[in-house]
Amino acid sequence: MMAKTPRLRPGFRFQWEPVQNAHVLLYPEGMVRLNDSASAILAEVDGQRNIEQIVARLEQKFPEAGPLAVDVCDFLQDALQQHWVILT
């Protein structure tokens, strides 16, 4: 899975929402308010970086968090099941 490249599903947009005071994922049917961890991961999902590169960037940004591969993969698996992202 680490070699796969995630990207947001067409029609989905990740953005900061001042009214919610949080990052959100907007899609045609609604909106999902994201917690800090989900926001940090989705901020790295650009359709160019593979999961291994995303993990490396997050571990560099948040060294106190320790190894993040399992957490990132678990979140992306959930996001895939929710149809927020696709993997190529």
KOLGU-976841 format. One record per atom (N, C-alpha, C): atom name; residue in one letter; residue number from 1; x, y, z; chain. Coordinates in steps of 0.05 Angstrom, whole numbers. Example, Ala and Ser with C-alpha at 12.3 -4.5 7.8 and 13.67 -1.06 7.14 Angstrom:
2
+-------+--------+-----+--------+--------+--------+--------+
! atome ! residu ! num !   east !  north !     up ! chaine !
+-------+--------+-----+--------+--------+--------+--------+
!     N !      A !   1 !    264 !   -114 !    156 !      A !
!    CA !      A !   1 !    246 !    -90 !    156 !      A !
!     C !      A !   1 !    264 !    -66 !    156 !      A !
!     N !      S !   2 !    257 !    -45 !    142 !      A !
!    CA !      S !   2 !    273 !    -21 !    143 !      A !
!     C !      S !   2 !    258 !      1 !    157 !      A !
+-------+--------+-----+--------+--------+--------+--------+
END
This chain:
88
+-------+--------+-----+--------+--------+--------+--------+
! atome ! residu ! num !   east !  north !     up ! chaine !
+-------+--------+-----+--------+--------+--------+--------+
!     N !      M !   1 !     16 !    -24 !      0 !      A !
!    CA !      M !   1 !      0 !      0 !      0 !      A !
!     C !      M !   1 !     17 !     25 !      0 !      A !
!     N !      M !   2 !     41 !     24 !     11 !      A !
!    CA !      M !   2 !     58 !     48 !     14 !      A !
!     C !      M !   2 !     66 !     60 !    -13 !      A !
!     N !      A !   3 !     66 !     44 !    -34 !      A !
!    CA !      A !   3 !     73 !     55 !    -60 !      A !
!     C !      A !   3 !     50 !     68 !    -75 !      A !
!     N !      K !   4 !     26 !     64 !    -64 !      A !
!    CA !      K !   4 !      2 !     76 !    -76 !      A !
!     C !      K !   4 !      1 !    106 !    -72 !      A !
!     N !      T !   5 !    -11 !    120 !    -91 !      A !
!    CA !      T !   5 !    -13 !    149 !    -90 !      A !
!     C !      T !   5 !    -43 !    157 !    -86 !      A !
!     N !      P !   6 !    -49 !    168 !    -63 !      A !
!    CA !      P !   6 !    -76 !    177 !    -58 !      A !
!     C !      P !   6 !    -82 !    204 !    -70 !      A !
!     N !      R !   7 !   -107 !    208 !    -78 !      A !
!    CA !      R !   7 !   -116 !    234 !    -86 !      A !
!     C !      R !   7 !   -146 !    236 !    -78 !      A !
!     N !      L !   8 !   -155 !    261 !    -75 !      A !
!    CA !      L !   8 !   -183 !    265 !    -69 !      A !
!     C !      L !   8 !   -200 !    256 !    -92 !      A !
!     N !      R !   9 !   -222 !    244 !    -86 !      A !
!    CA !      R !   9 !   -241 !    236 !   -106 !      A !
!     C !      R !   9 !   -252 !    261 !   -120 !      A !
!     N !      P !  10 !   -257 !    259 !   -146 !      A !
!    CA !      P !  10 !   -268 !    282 !   -160 !      A !
!     C !      P !  10 !   -293 !    292 !   -147 !      A !
!     N !      G !  11 !   -295 !    319 !   -144 !      A !
!    CA !      G !  11 !   -318 !    331 !   -131 !      A !
!     C !      G !  11 !   -313 !    337 !   -102 !      A !
!     N !      F !  12 !   -291 !    327 !    -91 !      A !
!    CA !      F !  12 !   -284 !    332 !    -63 !      A !
!     C !      F !  12 !   -263 !    354 !    -61 !      A !
!     N !      R !  13 !   -266 !    371 !    -40 !      A !
!    CA !      R !  13 !   -246 !    393 !    -37 !      A !
!     C !      R !  13 !   -240 !    395 !     -7 !      A !
!     N !      F !  14 !   -214 !    396 !     -1 !      A !
!    CA !      F !  14 !   -203 !    400 !     26 !      A !
!     C !      F !  14 !   -197 !    429 !     30 !      A !
!     N !      Q !  15 !   -208 !    441 !     51 !      A !
!    CA !      Q !  15 !   -203 !    469 !     55 !      A !
!     C !      Q !  15 !   -207 !    477 !     85 !      A !
!     N !      W !  16 !   -196 !    500 !     92 !      A !
!    CA !      W !  16 !   -201 !    511 !    119 !      A !
!     C !      W !  16 !   -228 !    525 !    118 !      A !
!     N !      E !  17 !   -245 !    520 !    139 !      A !
!    CA !      E !  17 !   -271 !    532 !    141 !      A !
!     C !      E !  17 !   -272 !    549 !    166 !      A !
!     N !      P !  18 !   -270 !    575 !    163 !      A !
!    CA !      P !  18 !   -269 !    593 !    187 !      A !
!     C !      P !  18 !   -294 !    590 !    205 !      A !
!     N !      V !  19 !   -317 !    585 !    194 !      A !
!    CA !      V !  19 !   -341 !    582 !    211 !      A !
!     C !      V !  19 !   -339 !    558 !    229 !      A !
!     N !      Q !  20 !   -327 !    537 !    219 !      A !
!    CA !      Q !  20 !   -323 !    512 !    234 !      A !
!     C !      Q !  20 !   -298 !    513 !    251 !      A !
!     N !      N !  21 !   -280 !    533 !    245 !      A !
!    CA !      N !  21 !   -254 !    535 !    258 !      A !
!     C !      N !  21 !   -238 !    508 !    255 !      A !
!     N !      A !  22 !   -240 !    497 !    231 !      A !
!    CA !      A !  22 !   -228 !    471 !    226 !      A !
!     C !      A !  22 !   -225 !    467 !    196 !      A !
!     N !      H !  23 !   -208 !    448 !    189 !      A !
!    CA !      H !  23 !   -208 !    439 !    161 !      A !
!     C !      H !  23 !   -232 !    421 !    156 !      A !
!     N !      V !  24 !   -242 !    423 !    132 !      A !
!    CA !      V !  24 !   -265 !    406 !    125 !      A !
!     C !      V !  24 !   -260 !    393 !     97 !      A !
!     N !      L !  25 !   -275 !    373 !     92 !      A !
!    CA !      L !  25 !   -275 !    360 !     66 !      A !
!     C !      L !  25 !   -303 !    365 !     55 !      A !
!     N !      L !  26 !   -304 !    381 !     34 !      A !
!    CA !      L !  26 !   -330 !    388 !     21 !      A !
!     C !      L !  26 !   -335 !    369 !     -2 !      A !
!     N !      Y !  27 !   -360 !    361 !     -6 !      A !
!    CA !      Y !  27 !   -367 !    344 !    -28 !      A !
!     C !      Y !  27 !   -396 !    351 !    -35 !      A !
!     N !      P !  28 !   -406 !    343 !    -58 !      A !
!    CA !      P !  28 !   -432 !    351 !    -67 !      A !
!     C !      P !  28 !   -455 !    346 !    -47 !      A !
!     N !      E !  29 !   -454 !    325 !    -32 !      A !
!    CA !      E !  29 !   -475 !    318 !    -14 !      A !
!     C !      E !  29 !   -472 !    330 !     14 !      A !
!     N !      G !  30 !   -449 !    344 !     19 !      A !
!    CA !      G !  30 !   -445 !    354 !     46 !      A !
!     C !      G !  30 !   -417 !    362 !     53 !      A !
!     N !      M !  31 !   -411 !    359 !     79 !      A !
!    CA !      M !  31 !   -385 !    367 !     89 !      A !
!     C !      M !  31 !   -377 !    350 !    113 !      A !
!     N !      V !  32 !   -351 !    344 !    115 !      A !
!    CA !      V !  32 !   -341 !    330 !    138 !      A !
!     C !      V !  32 !   -321 !    348 !    152 !      A !
!     N !      R !  33 !   -326 !    352 !    178 !      A !
!    CA !      R !  33 !   -307 !    368 !    194 !      A !
!     C !      R !  33 !   -285 !    349 !    203 !      A !
!     N !      L !  34 !   -260 !    357 !    199 !      A !
!    CA !      L !  34 !   -237 !    339 !    204 !      A !
!     C !      L !  34 !   -223 !    346 !    229 !      A !
!     N !      N !  35 !   -212 !    326 !    243 !      A !
!    CA !      N !  35 !   -196 !    332 !    266 !      A !
!     C !      N !  35 !   -168 !    339 !    257 !      A !
!     N !      D !  36 !   -150 !    346 !    276 !      A !
!    CA !      D !  36 !   -123 !    355 !    268 !      A !
!     C !      D !  36 !   -107 !    334 !    254 !      A !
!     N !      S !  37 !   -109 !    309 !    263 !      A !
!    CA !      S !  37 !    -94 !    288 !    250 !      A !
!     C !      S !  37 !   -103 !    283 !    221 !      A !
!     N !      A !  38 !   -129 !    282 !    217 !      A !
!    CA !      A !  38 !   -140 !    278 !    190 !      A !
!     C !      A !  38 !   -132 !    301 !    172 !      A !
!     N !      S !  39 !   -133 !    325 !    183 !      A !
!    CA !      S !  39 !   -126 !    349 !    168 !      A !
!     C !      S !  39 !    -97 !    349 !    160 !      A !
!     N !      A !  40 !    -79 !    340 !    178 !      A !
!    CA !      A !  40 !    -51 !    339 !    171 !      A !
!     C !      A !  40 !    -46 !    319 !    149 !      A !
!     N !      I !  41 !    -59 !    297 !    150 !      A !
!    CA !      I !  41 !    -55 !    276 !    129 !      A !
!     C !      I !  41 !    -66 !    286 !    102 !      A !
!     N !      L !  42 !    -91 !    296 !    102 !      A !
!    CA !      L !  42 !   -103 !    304 !     77 !      A !
!     C !      L !  42 !    -89 !    329 !     65 !      A !
!     N !      A !  43 !    -76 !    345 !     81 !      A !
!    CA !      A !  43 !    -61 !    367 !     71 !      A !
!     C !      A !  43 !    -38 !    358 !     54 !      A !
!     N !      E !  44 !    -28 !    334 !     58 !      A !
!    CA !      E !  44 !     -6 !    322 !     42 !      A !
!     C !      E !  44 !    -16 !    307 !     18 !      A !
!     N !      V !  45 !    -41 !    301 !     16 !      A !
!    CA !      V !  45 !    -52 !    286 !     -6 !      A !
!     C !      V !  45 !    -56 !    305 !    -30 !      A !
!     N !      D !  46 !    -38 !    302 !    -50 !      A !
!    CA !      D !  46 !    -39 !    320 !    -73 !      A !
!     C !      D !  46 !    -40 !    306 !    -99 !      A !
!     N !      G !  47 !    -42 !    279 !    -98 !      A !
!    CA !      G !  47 !    -43 !    264 !   -123 !      A !
!     C !      G !  47 !    -16 !    259 !   -135 !      A !
!     N !      Q !  48 !      5 !    270 !   -123 !      A !
!    CA !      Q !  48 !     32 !    267 !   -133 !      A !
!     C !      Q !  48 !     49 !    249 !   -114 !      A !
!     N !      R !  49 !     46 !    253 !    -88 !      A !
!    CA !      R !  49 !     62 !    238 !    -68 !      A !
!     C !      R !  49 !     49 !    212 !    -62 !      A !
!     N !      N !  50 !     65 !    191 !    -60 !      A !
!    CA !      N !  50 !     55 !    165 !    -52 !      A !
!     C !      N !  50 !     53 !    164 !    -22 !      A !
!     N !      I !  51 !     42 !    144 !    -11 !      A !
!    CA !      I !  51 !     37 !    142 !     18 !      A !
!     C !      I !  51 !     64 !    142 !     33 !      A !
!     N !      E !  52 !     84 !    129 !     23 !      A !
!    CA !      E !  52 !    110 !    129 !     36 !      A !
!     C !      E !  52 !    121 !    158 !     38 !      A !
!     N !      Q !  53 !    118 !    174 !     17 !      A !
!    CA !      Q !  53 !    127 !    202 !     18 !      A !
!     C !      Q !  53 !    110 !    218 !     37 !      A !
!     N !      I !  54 !     85 !    214 !     38 !      A !
!    CA !      I !  54 !     67 !    228 !     57 !      A !
!     C !      I !  54 !     75 !    222 !     85 !      A !
!     N !      V !  55 !     80 !    197 !     91 !      A !
!    CA !      V !  55 !     89 !    189 !    118 !      A !
!     C !      V !  55 !    115 !    203 !    125 !      A !
!     N !      A !  56 !    134 !    203 !    107 !      A !
!    CA !      A !  56 !    160 !    215 !    112 !      A !
!     C !      A !  56 !    157 !    245 !    118 !      A !
!     N !      R !  57 !    140 !    259 !    102 !      A !
!    CA !      R !  57 !    135 !    288 !    107 !      A !
!     C !      R !  57 !    122 !    292 !    134 !      A !
!     N !      L !  58 !    103 !    276 !    141 !      A !
!    CA !      L !  58 !     90 !    279 !    167 !      A !
!     C !      L !  58 !    109 !    273 !    190 !      A !
!     N !      E !  59 !    125 !    253 !    187 !      A !
!    CA !      E !  59 !    144 !    247 !    209 !      A !
!     C !      E !  59 !    165 !    269 !    212 !      A !
!     N !      Q !  60 !    171 !    283 !    190 !      A !
!    CA !      Q !  60 !    190 !    305 !    191 !      A !
!     C !      Q !  60 !    176 !    329 !    205 !      A !
!     N !      K !  61 !    151 !    334 !    199 !      A !
!    CA !      K !  61 !    136 !    356 !    211 !      A !
!     C !      K !  61 !    130 !    352 !    240 !      A !
!     N !      F !  62 !    125 !    327 !    247 !      A !
!    CA !      F !  62 !    116 !    319 !    274 !      A !
!     C !      F !  62 !    134 !    298 !    286 !      A !
!     N !      P !  63 !    159 !    304 !    290 !      A !
!    CA !      P !  63 !    178 !    283 !    300 !      A !
!     C !      P !  63 !    170 !    271 !    327 !      A !
!     N !      E !  64 !    156 !    287 !    343 !      A !
!    CA !      E !  64 !    148 !    278 !    370 !      A !
!     C !      E !  64 !    127 !    256 !    368 !      A !
!     N !      A !  65 !    114 !    253 !    345 !      A !
!    CA !      A !  65 !     92 !    234 !    342 !      A !
!     C !      A !  65 !    102 !    206 !    338 !      A !
!     N !      G !  66 !    128 !    203 !    332 !      A !
!    CA !      G !  66 !    139 !    176 !    328 !      A !
!     C !      G !  66 !    132 !    165 !    301 !      A !
!     N !      P !  67 !    136 !    139 !    296 !      A !
!    CA !      P !  67 !    129 !    127 !    271 !      A !
!     C !      P !  67 !     99 !    130 !    265 !      A !
!     N !      L !  68 !     93 !    139 !    241 !      A !
!    CA !      L !  68 !     66 !    145 !    233 !      A !
!     C !      L !  68 !     54 !    128 !    211 !      A !
!     N !      A !  69 !     69 !    109 !    201 !      A !
!    CA !      A !  69 !     60 !     94 !    178 !      A !
!     C !      A !  69 !     34 !     79 !    183 !      A !
!     N !      V !  70 !     31 !     67 !    206 !      A !
!    CA !      V !  70 !      7 !     51 !    212 !      A !
!     C !      V !  70 !    -17 !     70 !    214 !      A !
!     N !      D !  71 !    -13 !     93 !    228 !      A !
!    CA !      D !  71 !    -36 !    112 !    231 !      A !
!     C !      D !  71 !    -44 !    124 !    205 !      A !
!     N !      V !  72 !    -25 !    131 !    188 !      A !
!    CA !      V !  72 !    -31 !    143 !    162 !      A !
!     C !      V !  72 !    -45 !    122 !    144 !      A !
!     N !      C !  73 !    -35 !     98 !    144 !      A !
!    CA !      C !  73 !    -48 !     77 !    127 !      A !
!     C !      C !  73 !    -76 !     71 !    138 !      A !
!     N !      D !  74 !    -80 !     70 !    164 !      A !
!    CA !      D !  74 !   -106 !     65 !    175 !      A !
!     C !      D !  74 !   -126 !     87 !    167 !      A !
!     N !      F !  75 !   -117 !    112 !    169 !      A !
!    CA !      F !  75 !   -134 !    134 !    162 !      A !
!     C !      F !  75 !   -141 !    133 !    132 !      A !
!     N !      L !  76 !   -121 !    129 !    115 !      A !
!    CA !      L !  76 !   -126 !    128 !     87 !      A !
!     C !      L !  76 !   -144 !    104 !     79 !      A !
!     N !      Q !  77 !   -141 !     83 !     93 !      A !
!    CA !      Q !  77 !   -159 !     60 !     88 !      A !
!     C !      Q !  77 !   -188 !     68 !     95 !      A !
!     N !      D !  78 !   -192 !     82 !    117 !      A !
!    CA !      D !  78 !   -218 !     91 !    125 !      A !
!     C !      D !  78 !   -229 !    111 !    104 !      A !
!     N !      A !  79 !   -211 !    130 !     95 !      A !
!    CA !      A !  79 !   -219 !    150 !     75 !      A !
!     C !      A !  79 !   -227 !    136 !     49 !      A !
!     N !      L !  80 !   -213 !    115 !     42 !      A !
!    CA !      L !  80 !   -219 !    100 !     18 !      A !
!     C !      L !  80 !   -247 !     87 !     21 !      A !
!     N !      Q !  81 !   -253 !     75 !     44 !      A !
!    CA !      Q !  81 !   -279 !     63 !     49 !      A !
!     C !      Q !  81 !   -301 !     83 !     49 !      A !
!     N !      Q !  82 !   -295 !    108 !     58 !      A !
!    CA !      Q !  82 !   -315 !    129 !     58 !      A !
!     C !      Q !  82 !   -318 !    142 !     31 !      A !
!     N !      H !  83 !   -301 !    134 !     12 !      A !
!    CA !      H !  83 !   -302 !    145 !    -16 !      A !
!     C !      H !  83 !   -292 !    174 !    -17 !      A !
!     N !      W !  84 !   -274 !    182 !      2 !      A !
!    CA !      W !  84 !   -263 !    208 !      1 !      A !
!     C !      W !  84 !   -239 !    210 !    -17 !      A !
!     N !      V !  85 !   -224 !    187 !    -19 !      A !
!    CA !      V !  85 !   -199 !    186 !    -35 !      A !
!     C !      V !  85 !   -200 !    162 !    -53 !      A !
!     N !      I !  86 !   -182 !    163 !    -73 !      A !
!    CA !      I !  86 !   -177 !    140 !    -90 !      A !
!     C !      I !  86 !   -147 !    135 !    -90 !      A !
!     N !      L !  87 !   -139 !    111 !    -94 !      A !
!    CA !      L !  87 !   -110 !    104 !    -95 !      A !
!     C !      L !  87 !   -103 !     95 !   -123 !      A !
!     N !      T !  88 !    -81 !    105 !   -132 !      A !
!    CA !      T !  88 !    -71 !     97 !   -159 !      A !
!     C !      T !  88 !    -43 !     85 !   -156 !      A !
+-------+--------+-----+--------+--------+--------+--------+
END
